[in-house]
Amino acid sequence: MADLVLYNGRLHTQDPGYPQATAVAIGERRILAVGCDAEIEPLVGPDTQTIDLQGRLVLPGFTDCHIHFLKHALRRSQVILDGVDDWLEVRRRIRAGVERAGPGQWVLGWGWNQNLWGDGTFPSKADLDDISPHNPLALSRTDGHSLWVNSLALEKAGITAETPDPPQSRIDREPDNGEPTGILREWGAIRLIQDIIPEPGDETIVAALRESIAEAHRLGLTGIHEMRLEGEKTPALRAFLRLRQRGELRLRVACMIPVEHLDEAIALGLGSGLGDATLRLGGVKLFADGSMGSGTAWMLEPFEGSDDDYGLAVTSKEELFDIARRAHAAGLSLTIHAIGDRAIRD
């Protein structure tokens, strides 16, 4: 018998021999049968829950194949600048976040996009210092490939005019004195700040995931491929595993491995697919380049307004081939971020 039967609905089966159905039977979290109401009725038992759809459309749960779900979960409590196209509103939201913070506490945010504010000029630390002179600020761009920080954050990280650009990354600088402007591009530079930001505790992370999973269900999302980034300290796999062990993980998760942990994964004998239908290892996530919005995608032609800025090759072609060979030999698939035309062709 079925645990749940949905009837009097509309289902598009994508089966040419049986293109339309009205009912579906579900048992042990799996679809048992699809058909017309009369065909499914024999699967209704005394303990079966039945729902009259009243002609509504039934769709399978969606799987998001590229998402930073843990980041989204934690960012729900941060300063949200996503889609804000008014500079004064950007400043108002940041100021509100600072006012909510305790003395000296880090204020984090995400989602800003300089292309929505006017001429596309990147903001600077000067735009933040008057708002937050006593709290370090770190605001991630909408693509996650640039970080906007205030002077106090730079000071705490020890980033000065003498700080060299980390490999495959860039610290934006004032043209006259080389002082950092407050914009850090790509992971090597971003990590200079991220590494000194206190991480939330495990239970805080689990609670944030629990709330975001409920939100995902309301949107029809039942599965994700969780993309991990180099330098991320928050252990997503451990947080998902905590929920799994408690019987609370109501989301199917394929969790990627950051490329910086490839050697450890190989040494432990881990492979793609390890786990179960609810929580399993995906592939190894690595980056060929950056993003268009941050001006770090690896391009065949220079970015507009420049004669020599082709973006950044985050991982060289030689490194990519070496990683691919070692991962394949270990039974680990690859998930490669490549945005610019040169990154894709090379």
C-alpha positions as CSV (number, residue, x, y, z in Angstrom):
1,M,0.0,0.0,0.0
2,A,1.0,3.6,-0.6
3,D,1.9,6.1,2.1
4,L,0.5,9.0,0.1
5,V,-1.8,9.2,-3.0
6,L,-2.4,12.4,-4.9
7,Y,-5.5,12.2,-7.2
8,N,-7.7,14.4,-9.4
9,G,-4.6,16.2,-10.7
10,R,-2.6,16.8,-13.9
11,L,0.6,14.9,-14.5
12,H,2.7,15.1,-17.7
13,T,4.5,11.8,-17.7
14,Q,6.8,12.4,-20.8
15,D,5.9,8.9,-21.8
16,P,4.6,9.0,-25.4
17,G,2.6,5.9,-24.7
18,Y,0.9,7.4,-21.6
19,P,1.4,11.2,-21.8
20,Q,-1.2,12.3,-19.3
21,A,-2.2,11.0,-15.8
22,T,-4.3,12.2,-12.9
23,A,-2.9,10.3,-9.9
24,V,0.4,9.2,-8.3
25,A,1.1,6.8,-5.5
26,I,4.1,7.3,-3.2
27,G,5.7,4.9,-0.7
28,E,8.8,5.1,1.4
29,R,9.7,8.4,-0.3
30,R,9.6,6.9,-3.8
31,I,7.0,7.0,-6.6
32,L,5.2,3.7,-6.8
33,A,2.9,4.2,-9.7
34,V,1.4,6.9,-12.0
35,G,-1.9,6.5,-13.7
36,C,-5.6,7.5,-13.7
37,D,-7.5,7.8,-10.4
38,A,-9.1,4.3,-10.9
39,E,-5.7,2.7,-11.6
40,I,-4.2,4.1,-8.4
41,E,-7.1,3.6,-6.1
42,P,-6.2,-0.1,-5.3
43,L,-3.0,1.2,-3.7
44,V,-5.0,3.2,-1.1
45,G,-5.0,1.4,2.3
46,P,-6.4,2.3,5.7
47,D,-3.3,4.2,6.6
48,T,-2.7,6.0,3.3
49,Q,-3.0,9.7,3.2
50,T,-5.0,11.0,0.2
51,I,-5.0,14.5,-1.2
52,D,-7.5,15.7,-3.8
53,L,-5.5,18.0,-6.1
54,Q,-8.7,19.6,-7.6
55,G,-7.1,19.7,-11.0
56,R,-3.7,21.1,-9.9
57,L,-0.5,20.4,-11.8
58,V,1.9,17.9,-10.2
59,L,5.7,18.3,-10.8
60,P,8.6,16.3,-9.5
61,G,10.8,17.9,-6.9
62,F,13.4,20.2,-8.4
63,T,17.2,19.6,-8.1
64,D,19.4,22.6,-8.1
65,C,22.6,21.4,-9.8
66,H,24.8,24.4,-8.8
67,I,24.1,26.0,-5.5
68,H,26.0,27.3,-2.5
69,F,23.3,26.2,-0.1
70,L,25.2,26.6,3.2
71,K,26.3,30.1,2.2
72,H,22.7,31.0,1.4
73,A,21.6,29.6,4.8
74,L,24.1,31.7,6.7
75,R,23.6,34.8,4.6
76,R,19.9,35.0,5.5
77,S,20.9,36.8,8.7
78,Q,23.5,39.0,7.1
79,V,23.2,42.4,5.3
80,I,21.3,41.6,2.1
81,L,22.2,43.8,-0.9
82,D,21.0,41.4,-3.7
83,G,19.1,43.3,-6.4
84,V,19.4,46.7,-4.7
85,D,19.8,49.3,-7.4
86,D,19.8,52.5,-5.3
87,W,23.1,53.6,-3.8
88,L,21.4,55.3,-0.8
89,E,19.5,52.1,0.0
90,V,22.7,50.2,-0.2
91,R,24.2,52.5,2.4
92,R,21.0,52.4,4.5
93,R,21.1,48.6,4.7
94,I,24.8,48.5,5.6
95,R,24.3,51.1,8.3
96,A,21.4,49.1,9.7
97,G,23.6,46.0,9.9
98,V,26.3,47.9,11.7
99,E,23.7,49.3,14.2
100,R,22.6,45.7,15.0
101,A,26.1,44.5,15.6
102,G,27.9,44.5,18.9
103,P,31.0,46.6,19.6
104,G,33.8,45.5,17.3
105,Q,31.8,42.6,15.9
106,W,32.3,41.7,12.2
107,V,29.4,42.8,9.9
108,L,29.0,40.6,6.9
109,G,26.8,40.9,3.9
110,W,26.4,39.9,0.3
111,G,24.8,40.5,-3.1
112,W,26.0,43.9,-4.1
113,N,26.4,44.7,-7.8
114,Q,28.1,47.9,-8.8
115,N,26.5,47.7,-12.3
116,L,23.1,48.5,-10.7
117,W,24.3,51.8,-9.1
118,G,25.3,53.9,-12.1
119,D,28.4,53.8,-14.2
120,G,29.6,50.4,-12.9
121,T,32.5,51.8,-10.9
122,F,33.6,49.5,-8.1
123,P,33.0,50.9,-4.5
124,S,35.8,51.4,-2.1
125,K,36.6,51.4,1.6
126,A,35.9,55.1,1.7
127,D,32.3,54.3,1.0
128,L,32.2,52.2,4.2
129,D,34.5,53.9,6.7
130,D,32.0,56.7,7.7
131,I,29.3,54.1,8.2
132,S,31.4,51.6,10.2
133,P,34.5,53.1,11.8
134,H,34.5,50.7,14.7
135,N,33.2,47.4,13.2
136,P,35.1,45.5,10.5
137,L,32.9,45.1,7.4
138,A,33.1,42.4,4.7
139,L,30.6,42.4,1.8
140,S,30.6,39.7,-0.9
141,R,29.7,40.7,-4.4
142,T,26.7,38.9,-6.0
143,D,29.0,36.5,-7.9
144,G,31.1,35.8,-4.8
145,H,34.3,36.6,-6.7
146,S,35.0,40.0,-5.1
147,L,34.9,41.2,-1.5
148,W,34.3,44.8,-0.5
149,V,35.8,45.7,2.9
150,N,36.4,48.8,5.1
151,S,39.7,50.1,6.4
152,L,39.3,48.4,9.7
153,A,38.9,45.0,8.0
154,L,42.1,45.7,6.0
155,E,43.9,46.7,9.1
156,K,42.9,43.5,11.0
157,A,44.0,41.4,8.1
158,G,47.3,43.3,7.8
159,I,46.7,44.2,4.2
160,T,48.7,47.3,3.2
161,A,50.3,48.8,0.1
162,E,53.2,46.4,0.7
163,T,51.0,43.3,0.6
164,P,51.7,41.4,-2.7
165,D,48.8,40.1,-4.7
166,P,48.2,36.5,-3.9
167,P,48.6,34.0,-6.8
168,Q,45.7,34.2,-9.3
169,S,44.1,37.0,-7.3
170,R,44.1,40.8,-7.1
171,I,44.1,43.5,-4.5
172,D,42.7,46.6,-6.1
173,R,45.0,49.6,-5.3
174,E,45.0,53.4,-5.5
175,P,47.1,54.4,-8.6
176,D,49.1,57.1,-6.8
177,N,50.2,55.3,-3.7
178,G,49.4,51.6,-4.1
179,E,47.1,51.6,-1.0
180,P,44.4,48.9,-1.1
181,T,41.0,50.4,-2.2
182,G,38.9,47.9,-0.3
183,I,38.2,45.5,-3.2
184,L,39.7,42.0,-3.2
185,R,39.2,39.9,-6.2
186,E,39.3,36.1,-6.3
187,W,39.9,33.5,-3.6
188,G,43.6,34.1,-2.8
189,A,42.9,37.7,-1.9
190,I,39.5,37.1,-0.4
191,R,41.0,34.5,2.0
192,L,43.2,37.2,3.5
193,I,39.9,38.5,5.1
194,Q,37.9,35.3,5.3
195,D,40.6,33.5,7.4
196,I,40.3,36.0,10.2
197,I,36.4,36.2,10.4
198,P,35.1,34.1,13.3
199,E,33.2,31.0,12.1
200,P,29.7,30.3,13.5
201,G,29.3,27.3,15.8
202,D,28.1,23.9,14.6
203,E,24.6,24.3,16.1
204,T,24.2,27.7,14.6
205,I,25.1,26.2,11.2
206,V,22.7,23.3,11.6
207,A,19.9,25.7,12.7
208,A,20.5,27.9,9.6
209,L,20.4,24.8,7.3
210,R,17.2,23.6,8.9
211,E,15.5,26.9,8.2
212,S,16.8,27.1,4.6
213,I,15.7,23.5,3.9
214,A,12.1,24.4,4.9
215,E,12.4,27.4,2.6
216,A,13.6,25.2,-0.2
217,H,10.7,22.8,0.2
218,R,8.2,25.7,-0.1
219,L,9.8,26.5,-3.5
220,G,9.7,22.9,-4.7
221,L,13.4,22.2,-4.2
222,T,14.1,18.7,-3.0
223,G,17.7,18.0,-4.1
224,I,20.9,20.0,-4.4
225,H,24.5,19.8,-5.6
226,E,26.3,21.7,-3.0
227,M,29.3,23.6,-4.5
228,R,32.2,24.2,-2.2
229,L,34.8,26.9,-2.7
230,E,38.5,27.0,-1.9
231,G,39.2,28.5,1.5
232,E,35.8,27.9,2.9
233,K,36.2,27.0,6.5
234,T,32.6,26.2,7.3
235,P,32.3,22.4,7.0
236,A,29.1,21.9,4.9
237,L,29.4,18.1,4.8
238,R,29.7,17.8,8.5
239,A,26.6,20.1,9.0
240,F,24.6,18.0,6.5
241,L,25.8,14.8,8.2
242,R,24.6,16.1,11.6
243,L,21.1,16.6,10.2
244,R,21.3,13.2,8.5
245,Q,22.3,11.5,11.8
246,R,19.4,13.2,13.6
247,G,16.9,12.1,10.9
248,E,16.3,15.7,10.0
249,L,17.9,16.0,6.5
250,R,14.9,16.4,4.2
251,L,16.9,17.3,1.2
252,R,18.9,15.1,-1.1
253,V,22.5,16.5,-1.1
254,A,25.5,15.8,-3.3
255,C,28.3,17.6,-1.6
256,M,31.3,18.7,-3.7
257,I,34.9,18.6,-2.4
258,P,37.1,21.8,-2.8
259,V,40.1,21.0,-4.9
260,E,42.4,22.0,-2.1
261,H,41.3,18.8,-0.3
262,L,41.9,16.5,-3.3
263,D,45.0,14.9,-1.9
264,E,43.2,14.1,1.4
265,A,40.3,12.6,-0.5
266,I,42.6,10.4,-2.6
267,A,44.5,9.3,0.5
268,L,41.3,8.3,2.2
269,G,40.0,6.4,-0.8
270,L,37.0,8.6,-1.2
271,G,35.1,8.5,-4.5
272,S,32.1,10.2,-6.1
273,G,28.9,8.7,-5.0
274,L,30.1,7.6,-1.6
275,G,27.1,7.9,0.8
276,D,23.4,7.1,0.2
277,A,20.4,8.5,-1.6
278,T,20.1,11.4,0.9
279,L,23.7,12.5,1.4
280,R,26.6,11.6,-0.9
281,L,29.9,12.9,-2.1
282,G,29.8,14.6,-5.5
283,G,32.9,15.6,-7.5
284,V,35.8,17.9,-7.0
285,K,35.1,21.6,-7.5
286,L,37.8,23.8,-9.0
287,F,38.0,27.1,-10.9
288,A,39.6,27.8,-14.3
289,D,38.9,31.6,-13.9
290,G,36.7,34.1,-12.2
291,S,33.6,36.0,-13.3
292,M,32.5,38.7,-15.7
293,G,31.0,41.0,-13.1
294,S,34.2,41.0,-11.0
295,G,36.3,41.5,-14.2
296,T,38.2,38.3,-13.5
297,A,36.9,35.9,-16.2
298,W,39.8,34.8,-18.4
299,M,39.1,36.4,-21.8
300,L,40.5,36.3,-25.3
301,E,40.2,40.1,-25.6
302,P,40.8,42.7,-22.9
303,F,37.9,44.0,-20.8
304,E,36.2,47.1,-22.0
305,G,38.2,50.2,-21.0
306,S,41.5,48.4,-20.8
307,D,44.3,47.5,-23.1
308,D,45.8,44.7,-21.1
309,D,43.3,43.3,-18.6
310,Y,42.3,39.9,-19.7
311,G,41.0,38.7,-16.3
312,L,42.6,36.0,-14.3
313,A,43.4,32.4,-14.9
314,V,42.7,31.0,-11.5
315,T,44.1,27.5,-12.4
316,S,46.6,27.0,-15.2
317,K,45.9,24.5,-18.0
318,E,48.8,22.3,-16.8
319,E,47.3,22.2,-13.3
320,L,43.9,21.5,-14.6
321,F,45.1,18.5,-16.6
322,D,47.1,17.2,-13.6
323,I,44.1,17.5,-11.3
324,A,41.9,15.8,-13.8
325,R,44.2,12.9,-14.2
326,R,44.6,12.3,-10.5
327,A,40.9,12.7,-9.8
328,H,39.9,10.4,-12.5
329,A,42.3,7.7,-11.3
330,A,40.8,8.0,-7.9
331,G,37.2,7.7,-9.1
332,L,36.4,11.4,-8.4
333,S,34.5,13.4,-11.0
334,L,35.2,17.1,-11.7
335,T,33.1,20.2,-11.6
336,I,35.0,23.0,-13.3
337,H,34.0,26.6,-13.1
338,A,34.9,28.3,-16.5
339,I,33.3,31.6,-17.5
340,G,35.5,33.5,-19.9
341,D,35.9,32.4,-23.5
342,R,39.6,31.9,-23.1
343,A,39.1,29.8,-20.0
344,I,36.7,27.6,-21.9
345,R,38.8,27.3,-25.1
346,D,42.1,26.8,-23.3
